[in-house]
Structure formats: structure tokens, C-alpha cells
Amino acid sequence: MATSALRTQVSTKFNESIHKLLAGTNTGGRAWTYTLDYLRPYDLKDRAALLRPKAGFDQAKLREALVTLHHSRQLGPLGEAFLEDVRKAFPLIEREINHYMATYEQTQDPDVFRQLLSRLRDWYNAWKPPNACAPSTSPPHQPIPNAPEPSLGLVFVLDYTQAFQTRLFASLPPSFAAGLKHLANLCLSPESHPPRVGRNGEPIDMGKTWTDVDVLGLLDRYESVISSVAFESIEKRVAETCPGKWDQPMLASLRLWMSQTVVQWMLEVFVRPYHPKGDVQPILSNIGTRFDYHVNKALCDVRISEIWDIIIDYPDTLAALEDLRECLTRVDERGALVKALRKQNATRLLHPGADTKVILGQYVSTIKCLRIIDPPGVLLYKVADPIRQYLRERPDTIRCIVASLVGDDESGDSLIEDNEPIQPIQQPEAEDYSDQNWDPEPIDAGPEFKTNKPSDVISTLVSIYDSKDLFVKELQVLLAQRLLAIKNNDMERIDKERRNIEILKIRFGEAALQVCEVMLRDMDDSKRTDGRVQDQKKSVVHPTIISHHFWPSLESSDLIMPGQFQGLQDSYAKEFSKFKPDKKLKWLPHLGLVTIGLELEDRTLNVDVPPLEAAFIELFSQRDVWTLDDLIPLCRRRGQERGCESADDVGEYGRTERADGEFVCVVGEGGGGRGDEGHSSLSTHALPAPTAAPNLPPVQTVQQQQAAQMHVHWKFVEGMLTNLGSLPLDRIHTMLKFAPGYDMTVDQLGSFMEAARREGLVVNQGGQWKLNR
């Protein structure tokens, strides 16, 4: 027994068959032919076709034909036949496309391209079927139940539009995209192109052109091409206005230009055709967000390429740094910034040709700039790590930092700003997770990064090394050198050093600078003691008396001052022993300065010379000619280092009494010149003046002290390996702790052992160190 569904299906098939039979009648055939003739595409260049517009058809007859086709369900096949006619007629459009594109490729005239777009729309409109051609009239035949109203309908038009655009897209040559981009550039940047006028002399309405593009479906297909024009215009604007302008913010002005120019143009192209009078603010915000990202991206790329020079010119580049900080919150370019800055540092900074003070200055500027860009310090940690490692390997890094701490006038610009607050050296602290203001580490922080409170520049520089003891020792050395360089007990300079020490107490603590306090106290005691001795017996000798155990190691010398100098020293020591009988002076005659007067035949000179030069001058006051064999015992340790030269094979030196004499060889340091320039001229015949030797510091540096101490430690290591055989590094370190003065870490000892291995003194096998036999 048949079900209701089956009966319904059979009834539907029967009705369809009836109506197909009706289509074969003469009435149906005439309706089909008349309607298809009405819809058939025609050639716009055919004048006969143009004289037969669609409006000339009999509308009543057309309506009757549509009703007949509708009730016979032939509108669908009619549409297929119409689309087939469109396919057959489309070569007419292809010929025009090829003609216009060939002309454009030869002339690169955007007006030709605009004419092509207008012509394509004319073809589209000429072939486009009407949306609704049939009225709601009663058909001559019995209507089918639930049948739609007789009409071509919107679907008929959509099918035509899709077919037309498909054929059109397949017919466009590859150069069409370049032409559309050219036209978009013309519209977006009219100031860079002359105004376009039509054949009638009136300005061309570019709004109509973009309407043509939209109607033809080219907006969707070439959206990326049109959008690329906007992106490229942003990049061009940034490249033209932003490079090198670091003293003023640029991001706000770029955003204003973008909203007034690029976004408004995109609205005219993509939005106005659909919302000519509506509210486009929501759409505007979406488009603006997309282009704002590209503005930030373009400006960020420019600033990253300039980051090295921006850091050099800080603080004049503060506005550029603030722009870069805001850009990095919108675009993910933090990795590119780190990569670019590390590459620039490796190429232009971290090499032997760069002075340590320059490296430190750039490092300090990097610290300040990256703290502005990234307050948590992740970028600074990634960028600064190679700089810190390189500075740690330089022997004069500590000295340069300490020179800035004490305000060394000869070191150039200070690393510390005058308005920077003085605060104690901050040591790294463990994270306190119970802190209510605790924040997690940034997402791009590495596994070794630790979130710390921002510290001052000096604390950051001191943290290059594991301990601040190295800085305290270097402070002692530098203070000793500066104090020993003071002439005539200059109390103003001594007070200046005392103020420096008081400031450093705040940074390093009072306990760390007790030795510096003793050195300053020695300077006061030395002046007071010298005053007491001078009261007992006037003397031209004014020594600086220091406590040997509280001062850094001084350079030793066995120089014995000749003649009157030795007598003056002995006389002063005798008076000193009367004042302090429990103490004894140990002279360091190679240090200090001697003021002497030279009475020659034609002039009298008053000069300040080092003790060694004074000793040579004193010798020639006793005898006119000296042989080299007589001078060697005096100058063996110091004179040969200072440039004492023999002028002939005999090795005799004479004294020049007159400025126009023939002897011009200057002995000792102090600069090239003749005898009338303040130096004794001693030689046997004319020679060019030797280059002055550099002033060697009287106080041993920390590196010199460490080298001497490590020489002692090597003796201990050598004894261990001789007696005990192979030892691991930890065992050597543990045993060296009993050696006097040993304060190295395991890493420092490992570096020392590696240096000994390179010298061929030891070998390392499986982590065991042994002597190289």
C-alpha cells in the first residue's frame, strides 16, 4: 500500500511532465523565443543593435511570455540558455580588454585604464537582465499550487553577475593588477600626480571609477592589491618624515595623517558604495585599527635600524625612545630590537680598538634607554649580557668605573649624571612571592632572568663582577695615586678627596672604606709632622709620610740619591727621629718631584723634575764628564727604562753650558727639547731628542697586585701537584684557601688553570689537573 510521501512524489513528477509537454506547444515555443531574444547579449559597437534597445520590446507580450514560461517551469532552462549566449558573446569584451590594456602598457596612462573600467561596466549593464520583468497577473493556464510569482527574480541576476565576473576575471591579463595599483596610487596621493581631466575638460570623478570597480566585482578580487597601496603609502610616509628626527614624537602625527588620508580614502573605496549616507564609524574604527598597526610596525622598523645612534645621542632622543616603547606594545618586534642592537654592539663596540671608557659610556646609555623602552629589564638583560662579559675581560674596566666614582677630571665625561641620587650599591635580591605588588616575569624572559627592582647605574656597573671587593681595592689604589700626586700639601685637593670618600661611603659602606680613611688621615698627619720637623730645623725636603701597612703596594726601587739630596734626606730623617723616636723613615726616592735651579753660563733655570733626572743633574754638578760605566750603577733599574742613551762608542756624556751649544740629547723624561727648555742637555755630539717615556704610576694596580699574588699561588699549586699528583679543581681550591691572601672563586681559579695549561705548565685529563712533565 502506497504511503502519502510516495503519492506526493508521484503527483509532483506528473505535474512536471505535463508542464514540459506544454513547453513544446507553439505558445510555449513563441514565449521562449521572444524572451530569449529580449535577453540576448548584443555588441555595443553594432549600431543596429543599439537602435533596438530592450525598452522597444512589447512589454505586455513580454509579460505574457514570462508568465507562460513561469508556469511551465522554464525560467531555469531560460537562464541557462541566456548564460550560454553570454559565454558565446564574451569575445567581444575580450577584444576591448586586450585593446585597452595594450594601449595602457605602452603609455602607462592611468586615464586609459580608467576608461577600460568604465567600458567594462557599460558591457555589464547592457547585458544585465532586469531584476523583475513580470507582473502578478493571472496566468492563462491553471496555476500550479504553491508556485512562485512569475518573475526573473534576483537569483537570475546573481547568476548572470557571477557568470559575467568569472568570464571577466579569466580574460584579464597579468598586467591588470599593476594598472589597478597605479590607479589606486593616483587616487591616494593626488599631490604627487597632475590632476586628471576628461575629454570635455572637466575633472574626472574618481568616485565613479571606484563604483565601476565595485560593480564589476574587482574590489573583492583585488582587495590585497588595493590595500597594499595604503600600506606602501604608510611606509613611504614614515621613511620620508621619521629617520633622524629623534627630538620630537612622530607617532601621534603619523596617526593623524593616517586617519585623515589613508582611512578616508579606504572608506571612499570600500565603504561609501554600500553606506553612502549611513554611519560608518564602526567600520572606520576597524579599518583604523588595521592601519594603526602598520604605522606602528613601520615606525618601529625605522627606529630599530637607528637604535645605535639613538642610544649615542641620549638624552636628546627621549621622544624617539618613547615612540619606540609605544610601538613595541602594538607590534612584536622585541626580538628584532635585541638582535639588531647586539649585532651593532659586536661590530662597532666590542672590539680591541674601542676604548674602555667609550664602551662603558655606551653601556650606561644603553641601560638608560632600554629602561625607558622596557621597564621590567628583559631587553636590557638580553642586550647587556655580551657587553658585561666583554667588560669583565678587560683589565682596566674597574679602574674606569672607579675613576668616574671619584670624579677623575682627566677621564673625560663622567658616567654618572650630576643630578643622579647617591644611594648604596644594590645587591641582587631573591624574589619575594609574598609581596603584594609582585608581578610575574615577562613572557619573553629567559630562564636565567630575574625580576629585580631597577637599580642605579653604579650598582649595575658594579654588578658586572661577582664581588664589590675588587672595586674597593681599586678605589684604594686610585686614591693613593691621587694623594701622592698632590703638591705642596694642597689642602683643597685633599678636602676634595675627602668629600669623594664620604660619598663613596654611602655607596659601599663605611667598613669597606676604612683603609681610605687611614690614607686621608696619613695626609693630615704628614702635614702636621712636616710642620713640627720644619719648626725644629728648616729643610727644603717636604715628604709625604704614610703608613706602610694601610696603603697599597708601592713600586720599589734601590735608587740612592747622590750628593746633596742624600744629605738632605739624612738630615730630615734625623730630625724626624727626634719627633717620633719609635718610628723610622724608609725613603722612596724614585717617587715625588724635585724643584731645582740650574745656573749655566748664559741663563738660570728653575725646573720641576722627577728624582731620577735630579740625580743625573746632581752628578754633572760634581763632574763635567761621565762615562757610561759610571752611570750604569745608578740608572740600571730606572735610567735605562727612561731612555738614557750613549752618544758614541766611548760612552762619555758631557754638560752643555750654553743654549747654542752642539749637545742637544735630553736625558730622562719630560719631553723633547733643548737645554734652554728646562732640561739639562748632556751628550758628546748632536742627537735628536728621545721620546719621553710615560709616567709610570707609583702605586701598583689591582691587576699588578693580583699577578704578583697569583705568582705566589702558583707555587702552592705546583707543590700540591708535585706531592699529591692529579687533583680536581675543587680540591685545589679548597687547599688554596689556607694560603695567605687567596680570595679567588672557583671560576677565577679555573681561568687561571686554563691560562697555565696554555703556557704548557699543566694538563687536564678528565677533570683532573696535573703537572706537564
C-alpha positions in Angstrom: 0.0 0.0 0.0 1.5 3.4 -1.1 2.4 5.9 1.5 1.5 9.6 1.5 5.0 10.6 0.7 5.1 8.3 -2.3 1.8 9.7 -3.6 3.1 13.2 -3.2 6.3 12.4 -5.2 4.3 10.7 -8.0 2.0 13.7 -8.2 4.9 16.2 -8.4 6.5 14.2 -11.2 3.3 14.0 -13.1 2.7 17.8 -12.9 6.3 18.4 -14.1 5.8 16.2 -17.1 2.5 18.0 -18.0 4.2 21.4 -18.0 7.2 20.1 -20.0 4.7 19.0 -22.6 3.1 22.4 -22.6 6.5 24.0 -23.3 6.6 22.1 -26.5 3.4 23.7 -27.8 3.5 26.6 -30.1 2.6 29.0 -27.4 5.5 27.9 -25.2 7.9 28.0 -28.1 7.0 31.5 -29.0 7.3 32.6 -25.4 10.7 31.0 -25.1 12.0 32.6 -28.4 10.6 36.1 -27.6 12.1 36.2 -24.1 15.5 34.8 -25.1 15.6 37.3 -27.9 14.9 40.0 -25.4 17.8 38.8 -23.1 20.3 38.0 -25.9 23.7 39.9 -25.5 24.5 42.3 -28.3 27.6 44.1 -29.5 27.8 47.7 -28.2 29.7 48.6 -31.4 26.8 47.4 -33.6 24.7 50.4 -34.4 21.8 48.2 -35.5 21.7 46.6 -32.1 21.9 49.9 -30.4 18.9 51.1 -32.3 16.9 48.1 -30.9 17.0 48.7 -27.2 15.2 46.4 -24.8 12.8 49.1 -24.0 11.4 48.7 -27.6 10.0 45.3 -26.9 6.3 44.9 -26.3 6.1 44.8 -22.5 2.6 43.2 -22.5 3.8 40.4 -24.8 6.9 40.0 -22.7 4.9 39.7 -19.6 2.6 37.1 -21.2 5.7 35.1 -22.3 7.3 35.2 -18.8 4.0 34.0 -17.3 3.9 31.1 -19.7 7.5 30.2 -19.0 7.0 30.5 -15.3 4.0 28.2 -15.2 5.8 25.7 -17.4 8.8 26.0 -15.2 11.1 27.0 -18.0 12.7 30.0 -16.3 15.6 27.8 -15.1 16.4 26.5 -18.6 15.9 30.0 -19.9 18.6 31.3 -17.6 21.0 28.5 -18.7 20.4 29.4 -22.3 20.9 33.1 -21.6 24.2 32.4 -19.8 25.3 30.3 -22.8 24.6 33.3 -25.1 26.7 35.4 -22.7 29.6 32.9 -23.0 29.4 32.9 -26.8 29.3 36.8 -26.9 32.1 37.4 -24.4 34.9 37.5 -27.0 33.5 40.9 -27.8 34.5 42.1 -24.4 37.9 40.3 -24.5 38.8 42.2 -27.7 38.2 45.5 -26.0 40.1 44.4 -22.9 43.2 43.5 -25.0 42.9 46.8 -26.9 42.8 49.0 -23.8 45.5 47.0 -21.9 47.9 47.1 -24.9 47.4 50.9 -25.0 48.0 51.2 -21.2 51.1 49.1 -21.3 52.6 51.3 -23.9 51.6 54.7 -22.4 51.3 53.9 -18.7 48.4 56.4 -18.8 46.0 55.8 -15.9 43.2 57.5 -17.8 43.3 54.7 -20.3 42.9 52.2 -17.5 40.0 54.2 -16.1 38.3 54.2 -19.5 38.7 50.4 -19.6 36.9 50.1 -16.2 34.1 52.4 -17.4 33.7 50.5 -20.7 33.5 47.1 -18.8 30.7 48.4 -16.7 28.9 49.5 -19.8 29.1 46.0 -21.2 27.9 44.6 -17.8 24.9 47.0 -17.7 24.0 46.4 -21.3 23.7 42.6 -20.9 22.3 42.6 -17.4 18.7 41.2 -17.2 16.1 43.1 -15.3 15.5 42.1 -11.7 11.7 41.6 -12.1 10.0 41.6 -15.5 6.6 40.0 -14.9 3.6 41.4 -13.0 1.4 39.5 -10.6 -1.3 38.7 -13.2 -3.4 35.6 -13.5 -1.9 33.1 -16.0 -3.9 31.7 -18.9 -3.5 28.3 -17.6 -4.4 26.8 -14.2 -1.6 27.8 -11.8 0.3 25.1 -10.0 -0.3 25.0 -6.3 2.5 26.8 -4.2 4.2 28.0 -7.4 6.2 31.3 -7.2 5.1 34.6 -8.7 6.2 35.0 -12.4 9.5 36.9 -12.3 13.1 36.6 -13.5 14.0 37.2 -9.9 17.2 38.3 -8.0 18.7 34.8 -8.4 18.6 35.2 -12.2 20.6 38.4 -11.9 23.0 37.0 -9.4 23.7 34.0 -11.7 24.4 36.4 -14.6 26.7 38.6 -12.4 28.6 35.5 -11.3 29.0 34.2 -14.8 30.0 37.7 -16.2 32.6 38.2 -13.4 34.0 34.7 -13.9 34.5 35.3 -17.6 35.9 38.7 -16.9 38.5 37.6 -14.4 39.6 34.8 -16.7 40.1 37.4 -19.5 42.1 40.0 -17.6 45.9 39.9 -18.3 48.5 39.8 -15.5 49.3 43.5 -16.0 45.8 44.4 -15.0 46.7 44.2 -11.3 49.6 46.6 -11.8 47.3 49.0 -13.6 44.8 48.9 -10.8 47.5 49.6 -8.3 48.7 52.5 -10.4 45.2 54.0 -10.4 44.9 53.5 -6.7 48.2 55.3 -6.1 47.0 58.2 -8.2 43.8 58.5 -6.1 45.6 58.1 -2.7 48.4 60.5 -3.4 47.0 63.2 -5.8 49.6 65.7 -4.7 52.3 63.6 -6.5 50.4 63.4 -9.7 48.9 66.1 -12.0 45.1 66.5 -11.9 43.2 64.4 -14.4 40.6 65.8 -16.7 38.3 64.2 -19.2 37.8 64.8 -22.8 35.3 67.6 -22.0 38.0 69.3 -19.9 36.2 68.7 -16.6 37.9 66.9 -13.7 37.5 63.1 -13.7 35.2 61.8 -11.0 37.3 59.1 -9.4 34.4 58.1 -7.1 32.5 56.8 -10.2 35.6 54.9 -11.2 35.7 53.0 -7.9 32.0 52.4 -8.2 32.7 50.7 -11.5 35.4 48.6 -9.9 32.9 47.6 -7.2 30.1 46.7 -9.7 32.5 44.5 -11.7 33.5 42.6 -8.6 37.1 43.7 -8.8 37.2 45.1 -5.2 36.9 41.7 -3.7 39.2 40.0 -6.1 41.9 42.7 -5.9 41.4 43.8 -2.3 45.0 42.8 -1.4 46.4 44.9 -4.3 44.4 48.0 -3.3 45.2 47.6 0.4 48.9 47.2 -0.5 48.8 50.8 -1.9 47.7 52.0 1.5 50.4 50.0 3.3 53.0 51.3 1.0 51.9 54.8 1.4 52.3 54.5 5.1 55.8 53.0 4.7 56.7 55.8 2.4 55.4 58.5 4.7 57.4 57.0 7.6 60.6 56.7 5.5 60.3 60.4 4.4 59.4 62.0 7.7 60.8 60.0 10.6 64.5 59.0 10.0 66.9 61.2 12.0 64.1 63.1 13.8 64.6 61.9 17.4 63.9 65.1 19.3 60.1 65.2 18.7 57.4 62.5 18.9 56.4 61.2 15.5 53.8 58.6 16.3 50.9 61.0 17.0 51.4 63.0 13.8 51.6 59.8 11.8 48.4 58.5 13.2 46.7 61.8 12.5 47.9 61.8 8.9 46.8 58.1 8.5 43.3 58.8 9.8 42.8 61.9 7.6 44.3 60.4 4.4 44.6 56.6 4.2 41.5 55.7 6.2 39.3 58.3 4.5 40.4 57.0 1.1 39.7 53.4 2.1 36.3 54.4 3.2 35.6 56.0 -0.2 36.7 52.8 -1.9 35.2 50.1 0.2 32.5 51.5 2.4 30.8 54.5 0.7 29.3 52.5 -2.1 27.3 50.5 0.5 26.8 53.2 3.1 26.6 56.5 1.1 24.8 58.3 4.0 25.0 55.8 6.8 27.1 55.8 10.0 30.5 54.4 9.0 32.1 55.0 12.4 32.2 51.3 13.4 33.7 50.4 10.1 36.1 53.3 10.4 37.4 52.0 13.7 38.1 48.6 12.3 40.0 49.9 9.3 41.8 52.4 11.5 43.0 49.6 13.8 44.4 47.7 10.9 46.4 50.6 9.6 47.4 51.8 13.0 49.2 48.5 13.5 51.1 49.1 10.2 52.0 52.6 11.3 53.5 51.2 14.5 55.2 48.5 12.5 56.8 50.9 10.0 58.0 53.3 12.7 59.3 50.5 14.8 61.4 49.2 12.0 62.9 52.6 11.3 63.7 53.2 15.0 65.2 49.7 15.4 67.5 50.4 12.4 68.6 53.6 14.1 68.8 52.3 17.7 72.6 52.5 18.0 72.7 56.2 17.1 69.6 56.9 19.2 71.4 55.5 22.2 74.6 57.5 21.4 72.6 60.8 21.3 70.6 60.1 24.5 69.0 62.1 26.2 68.3 64.2 23.2 66.5 61.2 21.7 64.0 60.7 24.5 61.0 61.4 22.3 62.1 58.6 19.8 62.5 56.2 22.7 59.0 56.9 24.0 57.6 56.3 20.4 59.5 53.0 20.2 58.2 52.0 23.6 54.6 52.6 22.5 55.2 50.8 19.1 56.5 47.7 20.9 53.3 47.4 22.8 51.4 47.1 19.5 53.9 45.0 17.4 56.0 42.0 18.3 59.4 43.4 17.4 61.3 42.9 20.7 63.4 40.1 19.3 64.3 42.2 16.3 65.4 45.0 18.5 67.6 42.7 20.6 69.1 41.1 17.5 69.9 44.5 15.9 71.4 46.0 19.0 73.6 43.0 19.8 74.8 43.0 16.2 75.7 46.7 16.3 77.5 46.3 19.6 79.5 43.4 18.3 80.5 45.2 15.2 81.1 48.8 16.4 81.8 48.5 20.2 83.1 45.2 21.5 86.5 45.1 19.8 90.1 45.9 20.9 90.0 49.3 19.0 87.3 50.7 21.3 88.5 52.5 24.5 87.1 51.0 27.7 85.7 54.4 28.7 83.8 54.6 25.4 82.4 51.1 26.0 81.3 52.0 29.5 79.7 55.2 28.3 77.7 53.3 25.6 76.7 50.7 28.1 75.4 53.3 30.5 73.4 55.0 27.7 72.1 51.5 26.7 70.9 51.0 30.3 69.1 54.3 30.5 67.5 53.9 27.0 66.3 50.3 27.4 64.8 51.1 30.8 62.6 53.6 29.1 61.6 51.2 26.4 61.2 48.2 28.7 61.0 49.0 32.4 61.0 45.3 33.5 64.5 45.0 32.1 64.1 41.9 29.8 65.5 43.7 26.8 68.4 45.1 28.8 69.3 41.7 30.2 69.5 40.2 26.7 71.4 43.1 25.1 73.8 43.8 28.0 75.0 40.3 28.6 77.7 40.3 25.8 78.8 43.8 26.9 79.2 42.7 30.5 81.2 39.6 29.6 83.5 41.7 27.4 84.0 44.4 30.1 84.7 41.7 32.6 87.7 40.5 30.5 89.2 44.0 30.1 91.8 44.7 32.7 91.1 48.5 33.0 87.3 48.2 33.4 87.3 48.5 37.1 89.7 51.5 37.0 87.5 53.4 34.6 84.4 52.8 36.7 86.2 53.8 39.9 87.6 56.9 38.1 84.0 58.0 37.5 83.1 57.3 41.1 85.8 59.7 42.4 85.3 62.3 39.7 88.6 61.9 37.9 89.0 65.1 35.9 91.3 63.5 33.4 89.0 60.7 32.4 86.6 62.9 30.3 82.9 62.9 30.7 81.6 61.1 33.8 79.5 58.0 33.6 77.3 59.5 36.4 75.0 62.4 35.9 75.2 65.2 38.4 71.6 65.0 39.3 71.6 61.2 39.9 70.8 60.4 43.5 73.5 58.8 45.6 72.4 55.5 47.1 74.0 52.3 48.4 75.1 49.7 46.0 72.2 47.4 45.5 72.8 43.6 45.6 70.6 41.2 43.7 67.7 40.0 45.8 65.7 36.8 45.8 62.1 37.2 44.6 59.6 37.7 47.4 56.5 35.9 46.3 54.6 37.1 49.4 55.0 40.7 48.1 51.5 42.1 47.4 53.0 44.1 44.4 54.8 41.0 43.0 54.4 40.6 39.2 55.3 37.5 37.2 58.2 37.6 34.8 57.5 38.8 31.3 56.6 36.2 28.8 59.8 36.6 26.7 62.1 36.5 29.8 64.7 33.8 29.6 65.2 31.1 32.3 68.1 33.0 33.9 66.3 36.3 34.0 65.4 37.5 37.5 63.0 40.4 38.1 64.7 42.9 40.3 63.9 46.4 41.3 65.6 49.0 38.9 68.9 49.9 40.4 71.1 53.0 39.7 73.8 53.0 37.1 76.7 52.5 39.5 75.0 49.4 41.0 74.6 48.0 37.6 78.2 48.6 36.7 79.4 47.1 39.9 77.3 44.0 39.3 79.5 43.2 36.3 81.7 41.5 38.8 80.7 38.9 41.4 82.0 41.0 44.3 82.4 44.7 45.1 85.8 44.0 46.9 87.6 44.5 43.6 86.2 48.0 43.3 87.1 48.8 46.9 90.7 47.7 46.2 90.8 49.8 43.0 89.4 52.7 45.0 92.3 52.4 47.4 94.8 52.3 44.6 93.3 55.3 42.8 93.1 57.3 46.0 96.7 56.5 46.8 97.8 57.7 43.4 95.8 60.9 43.6 97.0 61.7 47.1 100.7 61.1 46.2 100.3 63.4 43.2 99.3 66.3 45.4 102.0 69.0 45.5 102.8 71.3 48.4 100.2 69.7 50.7 97.3 71.2 48.6 94.6 71.1 51.3 91.9 72.0 48.7 92.6 68.8 46.8 92.8 66.8 49.9 89.4 68.1 51.0 88.0 67.2 47.6 89.2 63.6 48.0 87.7 63.5 51.5 84.4 64.6 50.1 84.6 61.8 47.5 85.3 59.2 50.1 82.2 60.4 52.1 80.1 59.9 49.0 81.6 56.5 48.4 80.8 55.5 52.0 77.1 55.9 51.1 77.6 53.5 48.2 80.0 50.9 49.6 79.5 51.3 53.3 81.9 52.7 55.9 83.5 49.4 56.8 84.7 48.9 53.2 86.5 52.3 53.1 88.3 52.3 56.4 91.6 52.0 54.7 90.8 55.1 52.6 90.1 56.9 55.9 93.5 55.9 57.1 95.2 57.2 54.0 93.4 60.6 54.3 94.4 60.7 58.0 98.0 60.0 57.0 97.9 63.0 54.7 96.8 65.2 57.6 99.3 63.7 59.9 102.1 64.0 57.3 101.4 67.8 57.0 101.4 68.2 60.8 104.6 66.1 61.2 106.4 68.0 58.5 105.4 71.2 60.2 106.9 70.1 63.5 110.1 69.0 61.8 110.3 72.3 60.0 109.9 74.1 63.3 112.9 72.2 64.7 115.1 72.7 61.6 114.2 74.3 58.3 114.5 72.0 55.3 113.7 72.1 51.6 112.5 68.5 51.9 108.7 68.1 52.4 108.0 64.3 52.3 104.6 62.6 52.4 104.8 60.2 55.3 102.4 57.3 55.0 101.6 54.1 57.0 103.1 51.2 55.0 100.5 48.6 56.1 97.4 50.6 55.2 98.5 51.8 51.7 98.5 49.8 48.5 101.9 48.3 47.5 104.2 51.0 46.0 106.8 50.4 43.4 110.1 49.6 44.9 113.5 50.9 43.8 117.1 50.7 45.1 117.8 54.2 43.7 120.2 56.1 46.0 120.1 59.9 45.6 123.6 61.3 45.1 125.3 64.4 46.6 123.3 67.0 48.4 120.0 65.0 48.0 121.2 62.2 50.2 122.4 64.7 52.8 119.0 66.4 52.8 117.3 63.1 53.3 119.6 62.1 56.2 119.2 65.4 57.9 115.4 65.3 57.7 115.3 61.7 59.0 117.4 62.7 61.9 115.0 65.5 62.9 112.1 63.2 62.4 113.5 60.6 64.8 113.7 63.3 67.4 110.0 64.0 67.0 109.0 60.3 66.8 111.7 58.2 68.2 109.7 55.0 67.9 109.4 55.2 64.1 111.9 55.2 61.3 111.6 56.7 57.8 112.0 54.5 54.8 112.6 56.7 51.8 111.2 56.0 48.4 113.4 58.5 46.4 112.1 57.4 43.0 108.7 58.9 43.8 107.8 62.6 44.1 109.1 65.7 42.4 112.2 67.8 42.8 112.4 71.6 42.3 115.9 72.6 41.3 117.7 75.7 40.0 120.3 75.3 37.2 122.9 78.1 36.9 124.5 77.8 33.5 126.8 80.3 31.7 124.2 82.1 29.8 121.0 81.5 31.8 119.4 80.3 35.1 116.6 77.7 35.0 114.1 76.7 37.7 112.5 73.4 36.8 110.5 70.6 38.4 111.9 67.2 37.5 111.5 63.6 38.7 114.1 62.4 41.3 115.9 60.4 38.7 116.6 63.4 36.5 117.5 65.4 39.5 120.1 62.7 40.4 121.7 62.9 36.9 121.8 66.7 37.2 123.4 66.4 40.6 126.1 64.1 39.2 127.0 66.5 36.5 127.3 69.3 39.1 130.1 67.2 40.6 132.0 66.3 37.4 131.7 67.6 33.8 132.1 64.3 32.0 130.8 60.9 33.0 131.3 57.6 31.3 128.6 55.0 30.7 130.2 52.6 33.1 130.0 55.2 35.9 126.3 55.9 35.2 125.1 52.3 34.8 125.0 51.5 38.6 122.7 54.5 39.1 120.5 54.0 36.1 120.4 50.2 35.8 116.9 49.9 37.3 115.4 53.2 36.3 117.6 55.2 33.9 117.6 52.6 31.2 113.8 52.4 31.3 113.7 56.2 30.9 115.8 56.5 27.8 119.4 57.2 28.9 121.4 56.9 25.7 125.1 56.7 24.8 126.1 59.1 22.0 129.3 57.4 20.9 131.4 54.3 21.1 133.3 55.6 24.1 130.1 56.2 26.0 131.0 59.6 27.5 128.5 62.3 28.4 129.2 66.0 28.8 127.5 69.1 30.0 126.2 71.9 27.8 126.6 75.3 29.4 125.3 77.5 26.6 121.9 77.4 24.7 123.7 77.5 21.3 125.9 74.6 22.1 126.1 71.5 20.0 124.8 69.0 22.6 121.0 68.5 22.4 120.4 65.0 23.7 118.0 65.2 26.6 118.5 62.6 29.3 115.5 61.4 31.3 111.8 62.2 30.8 109.9 65.4 30.3 109.6 65.9 26.6 111.9 66.6 23.7 113.7 69.9 23.7 117.0 71.7 24.2 118.7 72.8 27.3 117.0 76.2 27.3 113.6 74.5 27.6 114.3 73.5 31.2 116.3 70.2 31.0 120.0 69.5 31.4 121.5 68.8 27.9 124.0 66.1 28.2 125.8 64.4 25.3 129.0 64.2 23.2 127.6 65.3 19.9 124.2 66.3 18.4 121.4 63.7 18.5 117.6 64.1 18.2 115.7 64.3 21.5 114.3 60.9 22.5 110.6 60.4 23.0 109.6 61.0 26.6 108.8 57.8 28.5 105.4 57.5 30.0 104.8 58.4 33.7 104.6 55.0 35.4 102.1 55.0 38.3 103.9 54.8 41.6 101.2 52.6 43.1 100.7 49.0 41.8 97.3 48.5 40.2 94.9 45.8 41.3 95.9 43.7 38.3 99.6 44.0 39.2 98.9 43.0 42.7 96.8 40.1 41.6 99.5 39.0 39.1 102.1 39.1 41.9 99.8 37.2 44.2 99.0 34.6 41.6 102.7 34.0 41.2 102.8 33.1 44.8 99.7 30.9 44.5 101.2 29.1 41.5 104.0 27.9 43.8 101.4 26.4 46.1 99.6 24.8 43.2 102.9 23.4 41.8 103.7 22.0 45.2 100.3 20.3 45.5 100.5 18.7 42.1 104.1 17.6 42.7 103.3 15.9 46.1 99.8 14.7 45.5 99.7 14.0 41.8 96.4 14.7 39.8 93.8 16.8 41.6 90.4 18.1 40.7 89.7 21.9 40.6 87.5 21.9 43.7 90.3 20.1 45.7 92.9 22.6 44.6 90.5 25.5 45.5 89.9 24.0 49.0 93.6 23.6 49.7 94.4 27.1 48.4 92.0 28.7 51.0 94.8 28.1 53.6 97.2 30.1 51.5 97.7 33.8 52.7 95.8 36.3 50.6 93.9 33.8 48.5 90.4 35.2 47.7 89.6 33.8 44.3 86.4 32.0 43.3 86.3 28.6 41.7 85.6 30.1 38.3 88.6 32.5 38.6 90.8 29.6 39.6 89.6 27.7 36.6 90.5 30.6 34.3 93.9 30.7 36.0 94.5 27.0 35.5 93.4 27.3 31.8 96.0 30.0 31.3 98.6 27.8 32.9 97.6 25.0 30.6 98.0 27.2 27.5 101.5 28.0 28.8 102.2 24.3 28.9 102.6 24.1 32.7 99.7 21.7 33.4 97.4 19.4 31.6 93.8 18.5 32.2 92.7 14.9 31.8 89.1 14.0 32.7 88.7 17.0 35.0 92.0 16.1 36.8 94.8 18.7 36.8 98.4 17.5 36.8 101.8 19.0 36.0 103.0 18.7 32.4 106.2 16.6 32.7 
